[in-house]
Amino acid sequence: MGWIIALIVGGVAGWLASMVMNRDASMGIFWNIVVGCVGSVVGNLIANQFGIAGSVQEFSITGLIVAVVGAVVLLGVINLIQRGRVR
């Protein structure tokens, strides 16, 4: 059940991050899930440095926020690599 929740939260986090970074038109549901799940890992690494615990294995608002922040950071890095600038 934890994997299903992780995929759903990852999809929502990836979708929210793509909306924030104005990349929603270029990403489908699959890439939203991938960006959200990878962004969740990035967000957890960042959050652990500040002592904030967020997990997507069970749903929590903190975990969703950490995943969205991580996905936004990930999309920002991808924008820098692809275009040489952050939108």
Secondary structure, 3 states (H helix, E strand, C coil): CHHHHHHHHHHHHHHHHHHHCCCHHHCCHHHHHHHHHHHHHHHHHHHHHCCCCCCCCCCCHHHHHHHHHHHHHHHHHHHHHHHCCCC
